[in-house]
């Protein structure tokens, strides 16, 4: 007697379900992390000739005034935090109470009203800052002043 064996044919189709699962997980990861990568405040700085601040100086506190006149504070590890004028004044007072020699710099967008930049400087002075500096972008080498 002969035994009949049933032969299984090899399957010629690729199972794509695991690949789809992996792609969906990657898509979710990229969707969650993409906004975190592009954080920051877009500021178009004016150009001017100025001396570069030495790297040996303490890390400065940077007040940013964007093109809409909104205020942001860079303080230590906390970067680009939106603040109201009252919050800015309070946080700078607290900082200057513990570190009175902390350098304070203002970075103003070139298209913002001059008064908004001055307001940020006045708030820093009211908080007790002995001096307030301005951040600019250096002029290109080919341009004459």
C-alpha positions as CSV (number, residue, x, y, z in Angstrom):
1,X,0.0,0.0,0.0
2,X,1.1,3.4,-0.8
3,X,0.8,6.3,1.5
4,X,-0.5,9.4,-0.1
5,X,1.1,12.5,1.2
6,X,-0.5,15.7,0.8
7,X,2.0,18.3,-0.3
8,X,1.8,21.8,1.1
9,X,2.5,24.3,-1.5
10,X,4.8,27.2,-0.4
11,X,3.0,30.4,0.2
12,X,4.2,33.1,-2.3
13,X,2.6,36.1,-0.5
14,X,4.6,38.3,1.9
15,X,2.9,38.9,5.2
16,X,2.9,42.7,5.5
17,X,1.0,43.1,8.7
18,X,4.1,43.3,10.9
19,X,5.6,45.9,8.6
20,X,2.4,48.0,8.8
21,X,2.5,47.7,12.6
22,X,6.1,48.9,12.7
23,X,5.4,51.8,10.3
24,X,2.4,53.0,12.4
25,X,4.6,53.0,15.6
26,X,7.3,55.0,13.8
27,X,4.7,57.4,12.5
28,X,3.3,58.0,16.0
29,X,6.8,58.5,17.4
30,X,7.7,61.1,14.7
31,X,4.4,62.9,15.2
32,X,5.0,63.2,18.9
33,X,8.7,64.3,18.7
34,X,8.5,66.6,15.7
35,X,7.0,69.6,17.6
36,X,9.6,69.2,20.3
37,X,12.5,69.5,17.8
38,X,11.3,72.8,16.3
39,X,10.8,74.7,19.5
40,X,12.1,78.2,19.7
41,X,11.2,81.8,19.0
42,X,11.9,83.1,15.6
43,X,13.6,86.5,15.9
44,X,15.2,88.4,13.1
45,X,18.0,90.2,14.8
46,X,19.3,93.6,13.7
47,X,22.9,93.7,12.4
48,X,25.6,95.8,14.1
49,X,29.2,95.9,14.9
50,X,29.8,95.1,18.5
51,X,32.3,93.3,20.7
52,X,31.7,89.6,21.4
53,X,30.9,88.6,25.0
54,X,33.7,86.4,26.4
55,X,32.9,82.8,26.9
56,X,34.3,83.0,30.4
57,X,31.4,85.2,31.6
58,X,28.4,83.5,33.4
59,X,25.6,82.3,31.3
60,X,23.4,85.3,30.6
61,X,19.7,85.6,31.1
62,X,18.1,86.4,27.7
63,X,14.8,88.2,27.3
64,X,13.4,87.8,23.8
65,X,10.9,90.2,22.2
66,X,9.5,88.5,19.0
67,X,8.0,90.2,16.0
68,X,4.6,90.4,17.7
69,X,6.0,92.0,20.8
70,X,5.6,88.9,23.0
71,X,8.2,88.3,25.8
72,X,10.1,85.1,26.3
73,X,12.7,84.3,28.9
74,X,15.8,82.0,28.7
75,X,16.8,81.2,32.2
76,X,19.2,78.3,32.8
77,X,17.7,75.1,31.4
78,X,14.4,76.7,30.7
79,X,14.5,78.1,27.2
80,X,12.0,80.2,25.3
81,X,9.3,80.4,28.0
82,X,6.5,82.8,27.2
83,X,6.1,85.3,30.0
84,X,3.9,88.3,30.8
85,X,5.6,91.5,31.8
86,X,4.6,90.9,35.5
87,X,6.0,87.3,35.4
88,X,9.2,88.6,33.8
89,X,9.6,91.2,36.5
90,X,9.0,88.7,39.3
91,X,11.3,86.0,37.9
92,X,14.1,88.5,37.3
93,X,13.8,89.9,40.9
94,X,14.0,86.4,42.3
95,X,17.1,85.7,40.1
96,X,18.9,88.9,40.9
97,X,18.2,88.5,44.6
98,X,20.4,85.3,44.6
99,X,22.8,86.3,41.8
100,X,23.0,90.1,41.5
101,X,25.8,90.0,38.9
102,X,23.9,87.8,36.4
103,X,24.2,89.3,32.9
104,X,20.9,90.3,31.4
105,X,20.6,90.5,27.6
106,X,17.6,91.6,25.4
107,X,17.2,90.1,22.0
108,X,14.6,92.0,20.0
109,X,13.3,91.2,16.5
110,X,14.2,93.8,13.9
111,X,10.5,94.4,12.9
112,X,9.2,94.9,16.5
113,X,8.4,98.4,17.7
114,X,11.4,99.9,19.5
115,X,9.2,100.7,22.5
116,X,8.6,97.0,23.2
117,X,12.4,96.4,23.4
118,X,12.7,99.4,25.7
119,X,9.9,98.0,27.8
120,X,11.8,94.8,28.3
121,X,14.9,96.7,29.3
122,X,12.9,98.8,31.8
123,X,11.4,95.7,33.4
124,X,15.0,94.3,33.8
125,X,16.1,97.6,35.4
126,X,13.0,97.6,37.7
127,X,14.0,94.1,38.8
128,X,17.4,95.4,39.9
129,X,19.7,94.6,37.0
130,X,22.7,96.8,37.1
131,X,23.1,96.8,33.3
132,X,21.2,95.4,30.4
133,X,22.8,94.4,27.1
134,X,21.4,94.0,23.6
135,X,22.0,91.0,21.3
136,X,22.7,91.7,17.6
137,X,24.0,89.7,14.6
138,X,27.4,90.7,13.3
139,X,27.6,92.5,10.0
140,X,28.8,90.5,7.0
141,X,32.5,91.0,6.3
142,X,31.9,92.3,2.8
143,X,29.6,95.2,3.9
144,X,31.0,98.6,4.8
145,X,29.2,100.5,7.7
